Amino acid sequence: MATKRSEYRLIVLCMTLLQALLLVPPGNTRAADRPADHTTVDVAIVLAADVSASMTEEELEFQRIGYAEALRSIDVLTAIRTGYAGRIAVTYVEWSGNGSARVVVNWTVIDNSTSVAEVAETIRSFTSIPSRRGGGARTSISHALRFGVAQFSKLPWAATRHVIDISGDGINNDGGPVEAARDLALDAGIAINGLPIGNDSNSGEPISAYYARAVIGGENAFIEPAASIRDFQIALQRKLQREIANLDGMSTKAASITPAQGASSQHATMERLARHGAARDDG
């Protein structure tokens, strides 16, 4: 009798385990391989946004909303979830001249829609206008890169990759050679990807060519140009997807996106910008 009871319990146990396995969604099979201690992220990214005097107040607001909306996009969240750890860490900083940089969002793990929404809302609701005097009136990509490198010493988690994601609409004209700052990052194992904005060619070469030559570097480094600030969100979304996945390949331009691909996202951003401005005027 005892033998039969033991066999029965064994059968029940096997059936329970089988049922549990069958209830696991196919899309979550990778989760079993993920680290359970939550101390590792797939990539740590410093998002470094240009807020120098060349950016108007409207462009600053548009840029912040662009960062917020790109981060919360389904495509970016999907890219995050497909990583080995299924988590990334980001910090958002704004920079201008030499010595002028500040952290707006401290290092934060993004691994679901809730965490990304919190980061996005902090960026979108940040309305401070940087000083247009002294260092704030100039553009120091070199300081932005050095500041970005320093942020990794404060990273609370281990990361498979370290990336500085820098956007801007002008060349380095303050704070020492940008190439030296770039090499400092590369020596530390940090990759630099760039998002040049516009078609500024005051230096004798297009801003996109300048970024490709003097700013970016490291593993799979690339630029993702935006023809204007109004193309920024689309370009940044593509850029984030690519650097989270660590894909190699030729750089692409936001202008190459067809209207069908970008219109709905861009229209939503314009509506949010208009509503945000109206609400501020009413207040």
C-alpha positions as CSV (number, residue, x, y, z in Angstrom):
1,M,0.0,0.0,0.0
2,A,2.8,2.4,0.9
3,T,4.5,1.6,-2.4
4,K,1.3,2.6,-4.3
5,R,1.0,5.8,-2.4
6,S,4.6,6.7,-3.2
7,E,4.1,6.0,-6.8
8,Y,0.9,8.1,-6.8
9,R,2.7,11.0,-5.2
10,L,5.5,10.8,-7.7
11,I,3.0,10.8,-10.6
12,V,1.3,13.9,-9.1
13,L,4.6,15.7,-8.7
14,C,5.6,14.9,-12.3
15,M,2.3,16.2,-13.6
16,T,2.6,19.4,-11.5
17,L,6.1,20.1,-12.8
18,L,5.0,19.4,-16.4
19,Q,2.0,21.7,-16.1
20,A,4.3,24.5,-14.7
21,L,6.6,24.2,-17.6
22,L,3.8,24.3,-20.1
23,L,2.5,27.5,-18.5
24,V,5.8,29.4,-19.1
25,P,5.3,31.8,-22.1
26,P,7.6,31.1,-25.0
27,G,8.9,34.7,-24.9
28,N,10.2,34.2,-21.3
29,T,12.5,31.3,-22.0
30,R,15.5,33.6,-21.9
31,A,14.5,34.7,-18.4
32,A,15.8,31.5,-16.9
33,D,19.3,32.3,-18.1
34,R,19.2,35.9,-16.6
35,P,21.2,36.7,-13.5
36,A,18.9,36.5,-10.4
37,D,20.9,39.0,-8.3
38,H,20.0,42.0,-10.4
39,T,23.5,43.4,-10.1
40,T,24.3,43.3,-13.8
41,V,23.0,45.3,-16.7
42,D,23.6,44.7,-20.4
43,V,24.8,48.3,-21.0
44,A,25.3,51.5,-19.0
45,I,24.6,54.6,-21.1
46,V,25.4,58.2,-20.3
47,L,22.9,60.3,-22.3
48,A,24.7,63.6,-22.8
49,A,22.5,66.4,-24.3
50,D,23.9,69.7,-25.6
51,V,22.2,72.8,-24.0
52,S,24.7,75.4,-25.1
53,A,23.7,78.9,-26.4
54,S,23.2,77.6,-29.9
55,M,20.1,75.8,-28.7
56,T,17.0,78.0,-28.4
57,E,14.6,77.5,-25.5
58,E,12.1,75.8,-27.8
59,E,14.8,73.5,-29.1
60,L,15.9,72.7,-25.5
61,E,12.3,71.7,-24.7
62,F,11.9,69.8,-27.9
63,Q,15.2,67.9,-27.2
64,R,14.1,66.9,-23.7
65,I,10.8,65.7,-24.9
66,G,12.6,63.8,-27.7
67,Y,14.7,62.0,-25.1
68,A,11.7,61.1,-23.0
69,E,9.6,59.8,-25.9
70,A,12.4,57.9,-27.5
71,L,13.2,56.1,-24.2
72,R,9.6,55.1,-23.6
73,S,9.0,53.8,-27.2
74,I,8.0,50.2,-27.6
75,D,10.9,49.5,-29.9
76,V,13.5,50.7,-27.3
77,L,11.8,48.7,-24.5
78,T,11.8,45.6,-26.7
79,A,15.5,46.0,-27.4
80,I,16.1,46.2,-23.6
81,R,14.1,43.1,-22.9
82,T,16.0,41.0,-25.5
83,G,19.3,41.5,-23.8
84,Y,20.9,38.8,-21.7
85,A,20.1,40.6,-18.4
86,G,17.0,42.3,-19.8
87,R,18.1,45.5,-18.0
88,I,20.1,48.6,-18.9
89,A,21.3,51.5,-16.7
90,V,21.1,55.2,-17.9
91,T,22.0,58.6,-16.5
92,Y,20.9,61.8,-18.3
93,V,23.2,64.8,-18.2
94,E,23.1,68.2,-19.9
95,W,26.2,70.1,-20.9
96,S,27.4,73.3,-22.6
97,G,30.8,75.0,-22.1
98,N,33.9,73.9,-20.2
99,G,33.0,73.2,-16.6
100,S,29.2,73.4,-17.4
101,A,27.6,70.0,-17.0
102,R,25.0,68.7,-14.6
103,V,23.2,65.4,-13.9
104,V,19.5,65.6,-14.4
105,V,18.7,61.9,-13.9
106,N,21.1,59.8,-11.7
107,W,22.0,56.2,-12.6
108,T,18.7,54.3,-12.9
109,V,18.0,50.8,-14.0
110,I,15.4,50.4,-16.8
111,D,13.9,47.0,-17.2
112,N,10.1,47.6,-17.7
113,S,7.6,50.2,-18.8
114,T,7.3,51.6,-15.2
115,S,11.0,52.3,-14.7
116,V,11.3,53.8,-18.2
117,A,8.3,56.0,-17.6
118,E,9.8,57.4,-14.5
119,V,13.1,58.3,-16.2
120,A,11.2,59.8,-19.2
121,E,8.9,61.9,-17.1
122,T,11.9,63.3,-15.1
123,I,13.6,64.4,-18.3
124,R,10.4,65.7,-19.9
125,S,9.4,67.8,-16.9
126,F,12.9,69.4,-16.4
127,T,12.4,73.0,-17.5
128,S,15.5,74.7,-16.2
129,I,17.1,77.1,-18.7
130,P,21.0,77.0,-18.5
131,S,23.0,80.1,-18.3
132,R,23.9,81.8,-21.6
133,R,26.9,83.6,-20.1
134,G,30.5,82.5,-19.6
135,G,31.0,78.8,-20.2
136,G,27.3,78.2,-20.8
137,A,27.5,80.2,-24.0
138,R,30.1,77.9,-25.6
139,T,30.3,74.3,-26.7
140,S,32.7,71.9,-24.9
141,I,32.3,68.4,-26.2
142,S,35.6,67.6,-24.6
143,H,34.2,68.6,-21.1
144,A,31.0,66.6,-21.8
145,L,33.1,63.5,-22.6
146,R,35.3,63.9,-19.5
147,F,32.2,64.5,-17.4
148,G,30.6,61.4,-18.9
149,V,33.7,59.2,-18.2
150,A,33.5,60.4,-14.5
151,Q,29.9,59.2,-14.2
152,F,30.9,55.6,-14.7
153,S,32.8,55.6,-11.4
154,K,29.4,56.2,-9.7
155,L,27.7,53.3,-11.5
156,P,26.2,51.0,-8.8
157,W,26.0,47.9,-11.1
158,A,28.3,45.9,-13.2
159,A,27.7,46.5,-16.9
160,T,28.8,44.4,-19.9
161,R,29.3,47.6,-21.9
162,H,29.8,51.3,-21.2
163,V,28.6,53.9,-23.7
164,I,28.5,57.7,-23.9
165,D,25.6,58.8,-26.1
166,I,26.3,62.4,-27.0
167,S,24.1,64.8,-29.0
168,G,24.9,68.3,-30.2
169,D,24.6,70.9,-32.9
170,G,28.1,72.4,-33.0
171,I,31.8,71.7,-32.9
172,N,34.0,71.8,-29.8
173,N,35.1,75.4,-29.2
174,D,36.0,75.3,-25.5
175,G,37.8,73.2,-22.9
176,G,40.6,71.6,-24.8
177,P,40.9,69.2,-27.8
178,V,38.0,66.9,-28.2
179,E,40.2,64.1,-29.5
180,A,42.1,64.0,-26.2
181,A,38.8,63.6,-24.2
182,R,37.7,61.0,-26.7
183,D,40.9,59.0,-26.2
184,L,40.5,59.2,-22.4
185,A,37.1,57.5,-22.8
186,L,38.4,54.9,-25.2
187,D,41.3,54.1,-22.9
188,A,38.8,53.4,-20.2
189,G,36.9,50.9,-22.4
190,I,34.0,53.3,-23.0
191,A,32.4,53.6,-26.5
192,I,31.2,56.9,-27.8
193,N,28.2,57.2,-30.2
194,G,27.1,60.6,-31.6
195,L,23.9,62.2,-32.6
196,P,24.8,65.4,-34.5
197,I,21.9,67.8,-35.1
198,G,21.5,70.0,-38.2
199,N,23.9,70.8,-41.0
200,D,26.3,73.3,-39.4
201,S,29.5,73.5,-41.5
202,N,31.1,76.5,-39.9
203,S,34.2,74.5,-39.2
204,G,34.6,73.7,-42.9
205,E,33.0,70.3,-42.7
206,P,29.4,69.1,-42.0
207,I,28.7,68.5,-38.3
208,S,28.0,64.9,-39.0
209,A,31.4,64.5,-40.6
210,Y,33.0,66.3,-37.7
211,Y,31.4,63.9,-35.2
212,A,32.4,60.9,-37.2
213,R,36.0,62.1,-37.4
214,A,36.7,63.7,-34.0
215,V,34.0,62.6,-31.5
216,I,32.9,58.9,-31.7
217,G,35.0,55.9,-31.1
218,G,35.1,52.4,-29.5
219,E,33.4,49.1,-30.2
220,N,30.8,49.4,-33.0
221,A,30.8,53.3,-32.7
222,F,28.5,55.1,-35.0
223,I,26.7,58.4,-35.6
224,E,22.9,58.8,-36.1
225,P,22.5,62.3,-37.6
226,A,19.3,64.3,-37.3
227,A,18.7,66.8,-40.1
228,S,17.1,69.2,-37.6
229,I,15.8,69.3,-34.0
230,R,12.4,68.1,-35.3
231,D,14.0,64.9,-36.5
232,F,15.7,64.4,-33.1
233,Q,13.3,62.0,-31.5
234,I,13.2,59.6,-34.5
235,A,17.0,59.6,-34.8
236,L,17.5,59.1,-31.1
237,Q,15.0,56.2,-31.0
238,R,16.9,54.4,-33.8
239,K,20.2,55.2,-32.1
240,L,19.1,53.8,-28.7
241,Q,17.8,50.6,-30.3
242,R,21.1,50.1,-32.1
243,E,23.4,50.8,-29.2
244,I,21.4,48.7,-26.7
245,A,21.6,45.8,-29.2
246,N,25.3,46.6,-29.9
247,L,24.8,46.2,-33.6
248,D,27.5,46.9,-36.1
249,G,26.9,48.5,-39.5
250,M,26.9,51.8,-41.4
251,S,25.4,54.9,-39.8
252,T,22.0,55.9,-41.0
253,K,20.2,59.2,-41.3
254,A,16.9,60.1,-39.7
255,A,16.0,61.8,-43.0
256,S,16.0,58.3,-44.6
257,I,12.9,57.3,-42.6
258,T,9.8,57.4,-44.6
259,P,6.9,59.6,-43.5
260,A,4.8,56.5,-42.7
261,Q,7.5,55.4,-40.3
262,G,8.0,58.6,-38.5
263,A,4.9,60.7,-38.9
264,S,2.8,59.3,-36.1
265,S,5.7,59.5,-33.6
266,Q,6.7,63.0,-34.6
267,H,3.1,64.2,-34.6
268,A,2.7,62.9,-31.0
269,T,5.8,64.8,-30.0
270,M,4.5,68.0,-31.6
271,E,1.2,67.7,-29.8
272,R,2.9,67.1,-26.4
273,L,5.2,70.1,-27.0
274,A,2.2,72.3,-27.8
275,R,0.2,71.1,-24.8
276,H,3.1,71.5,-22.5
277,G,3.7,75.1,-23.7
278,A,0.0,76.0,-23.4
279,A,-0.1,74.6,-19.8
280,R,3.0,76.6,-18.9
281,D,1.4,79.8,-20.4
282,D,-1.8,79.2,-18.4
283,G,0.2,78.8,-15.2
